Amino acid sequence: MKRISQFILAFVLACPLWVTTARAIVLDGVDYRIDTLQAFPAGPGTDYLQLRMFRTSDGYGRLDAYILKVATQNPYIHFSHELGAGKVIGTERPTAIAERKTTPTSVYFAGTNGSFFATTGDVGTPSGLTVSEGQICTNRSSMHNYPVAGFDANKFAHFGNAWSFAGRVFHGIDTLTIAHMNYKRETNELVLYNQYNAAGTLTNEYGTELLLSLLPDEHWTTNGCVRATVSRKEINIGNMTIPAGQAVLSGHGTAAQQLNTFVEGDTVTLGISLELDGAKYALQEAASGSGSGHYMIIRDGVIRDPDMWAELHPRTAIGATQNGDTAIFCVIDGRGVSMGAKCKTVATIMQHYGAYNAVNWDGGGSSCMYVRQFGQVNKGSDGSERACGNSMFVVAELPTDDRNIASIVPYWPTYKLPRYGTYTPHFLGYNQYGLLLDTDVQGVTLSCDPTVGYIIADTTFVASGDQGGVLNASLGNIQTSIQVKLLQSAAVTFRLDSVLVNAYKPYKVEVQCQNGNANLSLLPDALIWQSLDPTIAEVSEAGVITGVANGSTQVIGILGDYADTLKVNVQLPDCRDWVFDAMDTTLWTVTSTAGFEPAWRVENEAYLDFTYKTGRGPYVTITYTGGPLYSLPDSIRIPFMTDALVSRVTFVMQANNDKATTSTQLFSNGVPQNTPVALTIPVDSIFPDDHAIYPLRLAFIKFWLDTKTTLGARYMQFGGVHLIYDDFMEETAVNYVESFSIQKILENGQVIILRNGARYNTLGQRVE
């Protein structure tokens, strides 16, 4: 597309109130501009941000980031660490976990992938420490110096550079030491297994195992004592089944000898101690971060170890504010258009959005941010979502399954657009608890002061005023508003590079300007229009192009300092039924079922002769190799007759804006034999109402033969390709220019077009 003026306009969009007012950030000593592409509540107490960051120094470099900010003390949410397939060994996509776990009143509405996990051997086993529902899932002692992020029973966030585990079993006067939980039992070890390990302990037969059942009013914990009874004892069997809510003590060697002294019905006390950097927290949900020897990426407000993991990759991280009342999840795309980030870069971004402490979780192809109604919102570097070892979710825990919309929120609470820009806002609908129910609420009506603009069909705002203001939105008694800010100029572009018109099918130029990640529609009335050759095509003050004579020219649209051009091709048919191709057989190739031996014969009209033989799915196909169809036909018609039994006809065409072909079926009940018919295709029956489809191309026509056709010589007769122009009038091309008179006025804040004594709105609808 040729530009008359080339400018770059960066649209800086307003963001929700919780977003920092800064629109720039320094990453690794380089200035970046932050564009907020999306910003809306994802669920109770949770806001979602999609960010795009560009280097402002040289324009080279882009980062796509996704943020969740969660008010941890919101009464309707809690956090849930989930293992892939619900067990230590296994993987599962985060979106699949959320779907599997969600119920009408317990909704997994947002989250990310979690810690690093084994990709060989016991695939899916999380590295380091993991905790679910107050129970330790994994705590391999060799990984104690992996940093940890988690939430306690009161939902406050806690972090640590290292963790330590201690477990004891008190039985009478004896005290036994638990080596670890839910990991392979080695020589002379005592291991505690719970429901997260697998269906059983996965141990061999060389040992003793005790099934433990909690006493009434007892519950599992990561710090404290738990009392249980021995429900079952097995010696030299192994792989004891673990029912939900219960646990198994499994011993080998000397540990097995100690367990042999227990009998069924004994009461035991388990002492569990879990510390982060020497401090004890009653962790309910937790997962480890970066590998051994690495540290938290932010510790007490300070970005740590800037050289740690300094490669550019997709990243996932979790952080929180200083008092732990706001959790911050972050995912950054990489290995594509978004270049990926170092750990230091992730830390800087998270600190920018309020993190005082943060841990780096698994990244690369595992990086995934989930928002319920949208699935995976980031672009995973694998090309599709990866199954991971574990994930962390924000869960809405609701008193009732309330499906009533109690509030609506616009995707953008503030919107900037130039004068005559059009904006059809979309709204999200939430129930009384803040759960997102609908991503595109219908029935919302708009209103505004005439000094700001006017509304079309209750849903589309036109910024016709000379100042910004408030755009009001209503859904019954539910109210919200959007702040509109007016731009005096905008970098305009036209949706189409070129357009085909005639005298009776004018085209109203579709004007756009980029606004964040969305194309903003602009009423062409806002622009100053000029045709470089009015004898070929005229353009009205409302941006409507009409053909005058065959040929090509250009139309220019100007808005302030910006402009764009559109190539206009004019093709005027000279009659309503226009013969496009008289069946020039040199332009048609033929294929058929083997043995048919089709051949063209011309006697006034074109005949296709062939020999019918039996076969599976017999057919004859004629393919057009010529150019595009002329002008803008309303339908295509081909007179046709055959002495064969044709069961159906497939007619295939191609739009100018689509490489794919579009087909339609004709005569699905069979073509009458030895009877003249017309193969007629209305254009609007297979293509959308879009000027971009022209010029059309005829691809091929396939005739499916009925196997009941008598064997032998058969023919098909074609009367040429006719293009039908429904609105053709003899006087159109002659009188249109002289009768064309248009004036634009502003009346009660609305643009009115006066044309030949009639009044029209900007959509071309006649008004009184």
LOKE-426141 format. One record per residue (C-alpha): residue in one letter; x, y, z; residue number from 0. Coordinates in steps of 0.2 Angstrom, whole numbers. Layout:
N
 resn    xx    yy    zz resi
    A     X     Y     Z  NUM
...
% end
This chain:
768
 resn    xx    yy    zz resi
    M     0     0     0    0
    K     7    17    -5    1
    R     8    30     8    2
    I     7    49     4    3
    S    14    53    22    4
    Q    23    41    32    5
    F    22    44    51    6
    I    22    32    66    7
    L     9    35    79    8
    A    11    25    95    9
    F    -6    24   103   10
    V    -4    23   122   11
    L   -20    16   129   12
    A   -26    19   147   13
    C   -26     5   159   14
    P   -36     0   174   15
    L   -32     9   190   16
    W   -21    -4   198   17
    V    -9    -3   183   18
    T     6     8   187   19
    T     5    24   178   20
    A    22    23   170   21
    R    22    18   152   22
    A    40    14   150   23
    I    53     2   158   24
    V    71     0   158   25
    L    77   -18   155   26
    D    95   -23   155   27
    G    99    -4   153   28
    V    88    -2   137   29
    D    72     9   137   30
    Y    56     0   132   31
    R    39     7   129   32
    I    24    -3   137   33
    D     8    -5   127   34
    T    -6   -13   137   35
    L   -15   -24   124   36
    Q   -28   -31   136   37
    A   -33   -27   154   38
    F   -49   -34   163   39
    P   -54   -44   178   40
    A   -51   -62   176   41
    G   -61   -67   191   42
    P   -64   -63   209   43
    G   -50   -52   215   44
    T   -39   -56   200   45
    D   -34   -44   186   46
    Y   -26   -49   170   47
    L   -15   -39   159   48
    Q    -7   -43   142   49
    L     8   -32   138   50
    R    19   -28   123   51
    M    36   -20   126   52
    F    46   -12   112   53
    R    64    -5   113   54
    T    62    13   110   55
    S    80    16   106   56
    D    81     7    89   57
    G    65    -2    88   58
    Y    73   -19    88   59
    G    67   -31   101   60
    R    50   -35   108   61
    L    43   -44   123   62
    D    26   -51   126   63
    A    21   -52   144   64
    Y     6   -58   153   65
    I     2   -54   171   66
    L   -10   -60   184   67
    K   -12   -49   200   68
    V   -22   -58   214   69
    A   -29   -51   230   70
    T   -25   -66   241   71
    Q   -38   -61   254   72
    N   -53   -60   243   73
    P   -66   -71   252   74
    Y   -70   -80   236   75
    I   -53   -87   230   76
    H   -40   -99   236   77
    F   -24  -106   227   78
    S   -22  -124   222   79
    H    -6  -133   217   80
    E   -11  -147   205   81
    L     0  -161   199   82
    G    -1  -168   182   83
    A   -14  -182   181   84
    G   -16  -179   200   85
    K    -1  -189   204   86
    V    18  -186   207   87
    I    22  -196   191   88
    G    13  -189   176   89
    T    10  -174   165   90
    E    -5  -164   160   91
    R    -9  -148   151   92
    P   -13  -134   163   93
    T   -30  -130   154   94
    A   -34  -149   155   95
    I   -31  -149   174   96
    A   -42  -133   176   97
    E   -56  -141   166   98
    R   -55  -158   175   99
    K   -55  -150   192  100
    T   -69  -136   189  101
    T   -86  -139   196  102
    P  -101  -126   196  103
    T   -95  -119   213  104
    S   -77  -122   212  105
    V   -70  -114   197  106
    Y   -52  -115   191  107
    F   -52   -98   182  108
    A   -33   -93   181  109
    G   -16   -99   183  110
    T     1  -105   176  111
    N    12  -120   174  112
    G    23  -123   190  113
    S    40  -130   194  114
    F    53  -140   184  115
    F    49  -158   182  116
    A    58  -174   176  117
    T    57  -177   157  118
    T    65  -194   158  119
    G    63  -209   169  120
    D    48  -204   181  121
    V    42  -191   169  122
    G    32  -177   177  123
    T    40  -179   194  124
    P    41  -161   200  125
    S    59  -155   206  126
    G    61  -149   224  127
    L    47  -146   235  128
    T    28  -147   231  129
    V    13  -145   242  130
    S    -5  -148   239  131
    E   -20  -146   251  132
    G    -8  -145   266  133
    Q     1  -161   261  134
    I    19  -163   255  135
    C    19  -170   237  136
    T    38  -171   234  137
    N    53  -166   245  138
    R    68  -175   238  139
    S    82  -170   250  140
    S    95  -168   236  141
    M    85  -153   230  142
    H    83  -144   247  143
    N    92  -129   240  144
    Y    78  -125   226  145
    P    69  -109   230  146
    V    51  -110   234  147
    A    35  -100   232  148
    G    19  -105   241  149
    F     3  -100   251  150
    D    -1  -103   269  151
    A   -18  -108   276  152
    N   -23   -89   277  153
    K   -18   -87   258  154
    F    -3   -76   261  155
    A    12   -79   250  156
    H    28   -85   257  157
    F    45   -87   248  158
    G    62   -95   252  159
    N    79   -98   244  160
    A    80  -115   252  161
    W    69  -128   262  162
    S    71  -141   274  163
    F    61  -156   280  164
    A    60  -166   296  165
    G    48  -181   299  166
    R    47  -191   315  167
    V    36  -206   319  168
    F    32  -208   338  169
    H    26  -225   343  170
    G    27  -228   362  171
    I    44  -225   368  172
    D    51  -227   350  173
    T    55  -213   338  174
    L    58  -216   320  175
    T    65  -204   307  176
    I    56  -201   290  177
    A    69  -199   276  178
    H    57  -191   264  179
    M    40  -192   256  180
    N    33  -199   240  181
    Y    50  -204   232  182
    K    59  -220   230  183
    R    63  -230   245  184
    E    81  -234   247  185
    T    91  -245   258  186
    N    86  -244   276  187
    E    75  -229   273  188
    L    58  -225   281  189
    V    47  -216   268  190
    L    30  -208   270  191
    Y    18  -210   255  192
    N     2  -201   253  193
    Q   -12  -201   240  194
    Y    -2  -190   228  195
    N    11  -203   225  196
    A     1  -215   214  197
    A   -12  -227   217  198
    G     1  -236   228  199
    T    18  -234   235  200
    L    27  -242   220  201
    T    39  -251   231  202
    N    46  -269   229  203
    E    42  -283   241  204
    Y    57  -281   252  205
    G    50  -271   266  206
    T    36  -268   278  207
    E    21  -256   275  208
    L     8  -248   287  209
    L    -8  -240   281  210
    L   -12  -225   292  211
    S   -29  -218   295  212
    L   -32  -201   303  213
    L   -41  -200   320  214
    P   -57  -190   320  215
    D   -54  -171   319  216
    E   -36  -173   313  217
    H   -30  -167   297  218
    W   -13  -167   287  219
    T    -1  -153   289  220
    T    16  -147   283  221
    N    20  -141   301  222
    G    14  -150   317  223
    C     9  -167   324  224
    V    -4  -178   317  225
    R   -12  -194   325  226
    A   -17  -209   316  227
    T   -21  -227   318  228
    V   -13  -242   309  229
    S   -27  -249   298  230
    R   -17  -263   290  231
    K     1  -270   290  232
    E     9  -279   276  233
    I    26  -288   276  234
    N    36  -292   260  235
    I    22  -288   248  236
    G    25  -270   243  237
    N    16  -257   232  238
    M     2  -255   246  239
    T   -14  -246   239  240
    I   -16  -228   246  241
    P   -34  -223   248  242
    A   -38  -204   247  243
    G   -35  -195   263  244
    Q   -24  -209   270  245
    A    -5  -213   270  246
    V     7  -227   271  247
    L    23  -229   281  248
    S    35  -240   271  249
    G    52  -246   278  250
    H    66  -256   271  251
    G    80  -265   280  252
    T    82  -258   298  253
    A    67  -247   295  254
    A    57  -262   291  255
    Q    62  -271   307  256
    Q    56  -255   317  257
    L    39  -256   308  258
    N    38  -274   312  259
    T    35  -270   330  260
    F    18  -261   325  261
    V     2  -270   326  262
    E   -15  -266   317  263
    G   -25  -254   328  264
    D    -9  -245   336  265
    T   -10  -226   337  266
    V     5  -217   331  267
    T    10  -198   330  268
    L    18  -191   315  269
    G    28  -175   318  270
    I    30  -165   302  271
    S    42  -150   300  272
    L    44  -139   284  273
    E    54  -124   284  274
    L    58  -110   272  275
    D    75  -102   275  276
    G    73  -108   293  277
    A    55  -101   296  278
    K    40  -112   298  279
    Y    24  -109   289  280
    A     9  -119   288  281
    L    10  -120   269  282
    Q    -5  -126   260  283
    E     0  -125   241  284
    A    18  -123   236  285
    A    31  -127   222  286
    S    49  -125   219  287
    G    58  -114   207  288
    S    75  -113   198  289
    G    87  -127   200  290
    S   100  -131   213  291
    G   111  -117   218  292
    H   100  -104   211  293
    Y    91   -91   221  294
    M    75   -81   221  295
    I    75   -68   207  296
    I    68   -55   219  297
    R    72   -56   238  298
    D    66   -42   250  299
    G    64   -30   236  300
    V    81   -33   228  301
    I    84   -41   211  302
    R    96   -55   215  303
    D   110   -64   206  304
    P   108   -54   189  305
    D   119   -67   179  306
    M   108   -81   184  307
    W   100   -90   169  308
    A   105   -76   157  309
    E    99   -84   142  310
    L    83   -78   132  311
    H    69   -90   134  312
    P    51   -90   138  313
    R    49   -88   157  314
    T    36   -91   170  315
    A    38   -83   187  316
    I    27   -80   203  317
    G    29   -66   216  318
    A    20   -56   229  319
    T    20   -39   237  320
    Q    29   -36   253  321
    N    15   -41   265  322
    G    10   -56   254  323
    D    -8   -50   251  324
    T    -6   -48   232  325
    A     1   -62   222  326
    I     9   -59   205  327
    F    10   -72   191  328
    C    20   -68   175  329
    V    23   -77   159  330
    I    34   -70   145  331
    D    34   -77   127  332
    G    50   -82   118  333
    R    58   -91   104  334
    G    47   -81    92  335
    V    42   -63    88  336
    S    44   -61   107  337
    M    62   -63   110  338
    G    61   -71   127  339
    A    69   -65   143  340
    K    83   -67   156  341
    C    79   -71   174  342
    K    84   -53   178  343
    T    73   -46   165  344
    V    58   -56   172  345
    A    62   -49   189  346
    T    63   -31   183  347
    I    46   -33   175  348
    M    38   -41   191  349
    Q    46   -28   202  350
    H    38   -15   190  351
    Y    21   -22   194  352
    G    23   -23   213  353
    A    33   -39   217  354
    Y    44   -38   233  355
    N    49   -57   232  356
    A    48   -68   217  357
    V    54   -85   211  358
    N    57   -91   193  359
    W    47  -107   189  360
    D    49  -118   174  361
    G    50  -109   157  362
    G    53  -114   139  363
    G    39  -123   130  364
    S    31  -126   147  365
    S    27  -108   150  366
    C     8  -106   150  367
    M    -4   -94   157  368
    Y   -22   -99   158  369
    V   -38   -88   159  370
    R   -53   -99   159  371
    Q   -64   -92   145  372
    F   -49   -89   134  373
    G   -38  -105   138  374
    Q   -19  -103   135  375
    V   -18   -84   133  376
    N     1   -84   129  377
    K     9   -91   113  378
    G    18  -107   119  379
    S    35  -109   110  380
    D    31  -127   106  381
    G    16  -121    95  382
    S     4  -130   106  383
    E     1  -131   125  384
    R    14  -143   133  385
    A     9  -156   147  386
    C    18  -151   163  387
    G    22  -159   179  388
    N    12  -147   189  389
    S     3  -130   189  390
    M    -3  -117   201  391
    F   -21  -110   200  392
    V   -32   -97   207  393
    V   -49  -105   211  394
    A   -66   -97   214  395
    E   -74  -105   229  396
    L   -92   -99   228  397
    P  -107  -101   239  398
    T  -119  -104   225  399
    D  -119  -108   206  400
    D  -125   -91   201  401
    R  -127   -88   183  402
    N  -134   -71   184  403
    I  -124   -56   177  404
    A  -123   -43   191  405
    S  -110   -31   183  406
    I  -102   -28   166  407
    V   -85   -21   163  408
    P   -78   -15   146  409
    Y   -63   -22   139  410
    W   -56    -5   140  411
    P   -62     8   153  412
    T   -53    22   143  413
    Y   -53    23   125  414
    K   -44    35   113  415
    L   -50    38    95  416
    P   -49    52    82  417
    R   -64    62    77  418
    Y   -77    52    67  419
    G   -68    36    74  420
    T   -81    23    77  421
    Y   -80    11    93  422
    T   -91    -4    96  423
    P   -86    -8   114  424
    H   -88   -26   120  425
    F   -92   -30   138  426
    L   -88   -44   150  427
    G  -101   -50   162  428
    Y   -98   -55   180  429
    N  -109   -63   194  430
    Q  -111   -56   211  431
    Y   -95   -65   217  432
    G   -84   -58   203  433
    L   -84   -74   192  434
    L   -83   -70   173  435
    L   -98   -78   165  436
    D   -98   -70   148  437
    T   -85   -63   137  438
    D   -96   -54   125  439
    V  -112   -48   134  440
    Q  -126   -44   122  441
    G  -140   -31   124  442
    V  -129   -17   131  443
    T  -135     0   125  444
    L  -124    15   124  445
    S  -128    33   127  446
    C  -118    49   128  447
    D  -119    68   127  448
    P  -121    75   110  449
    T  -106    86   113  450
    V   -96    69   114  451
    G  -103    60    99  452
    Y  -118    50    94  453
    I  -124    31    95  454
    I  -129    20    80  455
    A  -141     6    83  456
    D  -138     8   102  457
    T  -121    -1   101  458
    T  -109     9    90  459
    F  -101    25    96  460
    V   -96    39    84  461
    A   -84    52    90  462
    S   -92    67    81  463
    G   -90    79    95  464
    D   -76    91    97  465
    Q   -71    85   114  466
    G   -69    69   124  467
    G   -81    63   138  468
    V   -91    49   145  469
    L   -99    35   136  470
    N  -112    27   146  471
    A  -117     8   145  472
    S  -133     0   152  473
    L  -139   -18   153  474
    G  -156   -16   162  475
    N  -152    -8   179  476
    I  -133   -12   177  477
    Q  -123     3   173  478
    T  -105     6   168  479
    S   -95    19   159  480
    I   -81    22   147  481
    Q   -70    37   147  482
    V   -67    43   129  483
    K   -52    54   124  484
    L   -52    63   107  485
    L   -36    62    96  486
    Q   -35    76    83  487
    S   -25    66    71  488
    A   -22    47    68  489
    A   -11    37    56  490
    V   -25    30    44  491
    T   -24    15    33  492
    F   -37     7    21  493
    R   -42   -11    24  494
    L   -40   -15     6  495
    D   -25   -11    -6  496
    S   -36   -10   -21  497
    V   -55   -11   -25  498
    L   -66   -16   -40  499
    V   -81    -5   -43  500
    N   -94    -2   -56  501
    A  -108    11   -58  502
    Y  -121     4   -48  503
    K  -111    -5   -34  504
    P  -102     9   -25  505
    Y   -89     5   -12  506
    K   -88    15     5  507
    V   -69    15     9  508
    E   -66     5    25  509
    V   -54    16    35  510
    Q   -44     9    50  511
    C   -30    15    62  512
    Q   -20     4    74  513
    N   -25     5    92  514
    G   -15    -6   103  515
    N   -18   -24    96  516
    A   -34   -19    88  517
    N   -39   -11    72  518
    L   -50     4    76  519
    S   -64     8    63  520
    L   -65    26    57  521
    L   -79    34    48  522
    P   -73    39    31  523
    D   -83    55    33  524
    A   -68    61    44  525
    L   -57    61    29  526
    I   -54    73    15  527
    W   -56    63    -1  528
    Q   -49    66   -19  529
    S   -50    55   -34  530
    L   -35    57   -46  531
    D   -45    55   -61  532
    P   -64    59   -58  533
    T   -68    53   -76  534
    I   -64    36   -71  535
    A   -70    35   -53  536
    E   -78    48   -41  537
    V   -77    48   -22  538
    S   -90    58   -12  539
    E   -86    68     4  540
    A   -92    52    14  541
    G   -79    41     6  542
    V   -90    32    -6  543
    I   -82    27   -23  544
    T   -92    25   -39  545
    G   -86    20   -56  546
    V   -89    32   -70  547
    A   -79    24   -85  548
    N   -68     9   -87  549
    G   -50    11   -82  550
    S   -40    13   -66  551
    T   -36    27   -55  552
    Q   -32    31   -37  553
    V   -42    38   -22  554
    I   -33    48    -8  555
    G   -40    50    10  556
    I   -32    63    21  557
    L   -34    65    40  558
    G   -23    79    47  559
    D    -5    74    44  560
    Y    -9    57    38  561
    A   -15    49    22  562
    D   -17    33    12  563
    T   -21    29    -6  564
    L   -32    16   -13  565
    K   -31     9   -31  566
    V   -48     9   -40  567
    N   -52    -2   -55  568
    V   -68     1   -64  569
    Q   -77   -12   -74  570
    L   -94    -7   -82  571
    P  -105   -21   -89  572
    D  -115   -15  -104  573
    C  -130   -26  -101  574
    R  -139   -36   -87  575
    D  -134   -53   -94  576
    W  -116   -52  -100  577
    V  -108   -66  -109  578
    F   -91   -68  -100  579
    D   -85   -84  -110  580
    A   -94   -91  -125  581
    M   -86  -108  -119  582
    D   -69  -106  -127  583
    T   -64  -124  -126  584
    T   -45  -119  -126  585
    L   -48  -111  -109  586
    W   -56  -127  -101  587
    T   -47  -143   -96  588
    V   -56  -159   -93  589
    T   -52  -173   -81  590
    S   -63  -188   -78  591
    T   -64  -206   -72  592
    A   -52  -217   -80  593
    G   -57  -223   -98  594
    F   -70  -210  -101  595
    E   -59  -201  -115  596
    P   -68  -184  -114  597
    A   -66  -172  -129  598
    W   -73  -155  -134  599
    R   -84  -153  -149  600
    V   -90  -136  -155  601
    E  -106  -134  -165  602
    N  -113  -117  -162  603
    E  -112  -122  -144  604
    A   -98  -132  -135  605
    Y  -101  -150  -132  606
    L   -91  -162  -121  607
    D   -92  -180  -128  608
    F   -86  -195  -117  609
    T   -89  -213  -116  610
    Y   -98  -219  -100  611
    K   -90  -234   -92  612
    T   -94  -242   -75  613
    G   -83  -236   -60  614
    R   -83  -231   -42  615
    G   -88  -213   -40  616
    P   -89  -208   -59  617
    Y   -86  -190   -63  618
    V   -82  -177   -76  619
    T   -73  -161   -71  620
    I   -70  -145   -82  621
    T   -58  -133   -75  622
    Y   -57  -115   -81  623
    T   -39  -108   -84  624
    G   -43   -90   -90  625
    G   -43   -74   -79  626
    P   -55   -68   -66  627
    L   -73   -64   -69  628
    Y   -78   -47   -75  629
    S   -84   -33   -64  630
    L   -96   -37   -49  631
    P  -109   -50   -54  632
    D  -123   -55   -43  633
    S  -124   -72   -50  634
    I  -115   -84   -63  635
    R  -126   -94   -75  636
    I  -121  -108   -87  637
    P  -135  -115   -99  638
    F  -133  -134   -98  639
    M  -140  -150  -105  640
    T  -134  -168  -105  641
    D  -140  -186  -110  642
    A  -131  -193   -95  643
    L  -138  -196   -78  644
    V  -130  -183   -67  645
    S  -133  -185   -48  646
    R  -126  -168   -43  647
    V  -115  -154   -48  648
    T  -101  -146   -38  649
    F   -98  -128   -42  650
    V   -81  -121   -36  651
    M   -76  -103   -35  652
    Q   -62   -93   -27  653
    A   -63   -76   -19  654
    N   -49   -63   -23  655
    N   -45   -62    -4  656
    D   -44   -80    -1  657
    K   -32   -93    -9  658
    A   -45  -107    -4  659
    T   -59  -111   -15  660
    T   -77  -111   -10  661
    S   -89  -124   -17  662
    T  -108  -126   -17  663
    Q  -119  -141   -23  664
    L  -132  -139   -37  665
    F  -146  -151   -42  666
    S  -143  -162   -27  667
    N  -158  -173   -33  668
    G  -151  -175   -50  669
    V  -150  -165   -66  670
    P  -165  -168   -78  671
    Q  -160  -179   -92  672
    N  -161  -171  -110  673
    T  -168  -155  -103  674
    P  -161  -138  -104  675
    V  -157  -131   -87  676
    A  -146  -117   -80  677
    L  -132  -120   -68  678
    T  -134  -104   -57  679
    I  -124   -98   -43  680
    P  -129   -83   -33  681
    V  -113   -75   -27  682
    D  -120   -71   -10  683
    S  -125   -89    -7  684
    I  -106   -94    -6  685
    F   -97   -78    -2  686
    P   -99   -65    12  687
    D  -104   -47     9  688
    D   -87   -41     7  689
    H   -80   -30    -7  690
    A   -63   -39    -5  691
    I   -70   -55   -13  692
    Y   -69   -46   -30  693
    P   -64   -50   -43  694
    L   -70   -68   -42  695
    R   -62   -83   -51  696
    L   -71   -98   -58  697
    A   -61  -113   -53  698
    F   -70  -129   -59  699
    I   -86  -138   -61  700
    K   -88  -156   -56  701
    F  -102  -167   -63  702
    W  -105  -183   -53  703
    L  -113  -197   -64  704
    D  -126  -209   -58  705
    T  -120  -227   -60  706
    K  -137  -230   -68  707
    T  -132  -221   -83  708
    T  -133  -232   -99  709
    L  -116  -237  -105  710
    G  -109  -229  -121  711
    A  -107  -212  -129  712
    R  -113  -197  -119  713
    Y  -112  -178  -121  714
    M  -114  -162  -110  715
    Q  -119  -146  -119  716
    F  -113  -129  -112  717
    G  -121  -112  -117  718
    G  -106  -101  -111  719
    V  -103   -92   -94  720
    H  -115   -78   -91  721
    L  -113   -65   -78  722
    I  -129   -58   -71  723
    Y  -130   -40   -64  724
    D  -146   -38   -56  725
    D  -146   -19   -53  726
    F  -140   -15   -71  727
    M  -149     0   -78  728
    E  -145     8   -96  729
    E  -145    25   -89  730
    T  -134    22   -74  731
    A  -117    25   -83  732
    V  -124    39   -93  733
    N  -133    49   -80  734
    Y  -125    45   -64  735
    V  -112    58   -64  736
    E  -124    72   -68  737
    S  -136    67   -55  738
    F  -123    65   -41  739
    S  -124    79   -28  740
    I  -119    77   -10  741
    Q  -118    88     5  742
    K  -112    83    23  743
    I  -120    92    38  744
    L  -119    90    57  745
    E  -136    89    64  746
    N  -139    86    83  747
    G  -122    79    84  748
    Q  -125    67    70  749
    V  -117    67    52  750
    I  -131    68    39  751
    I  -128    65    21  752
    L  -139    75     9  753
    R  -140    67    -8  754
    N  -151    71   -23  755
    G  -164    79   -10  756
    A  -164    63     1  757
    R  -156    61    19  758
    Y  -145    47    24  759
    N  -135    42    39  760
    T  -117    37    38  761
    L  -122    19    36  762
    G  -131    23    20  763
    Q  -148    21    28  764
    R  -161    34    23  765
    V  -168    45    37  766
    E  -182    57    38  767
% end
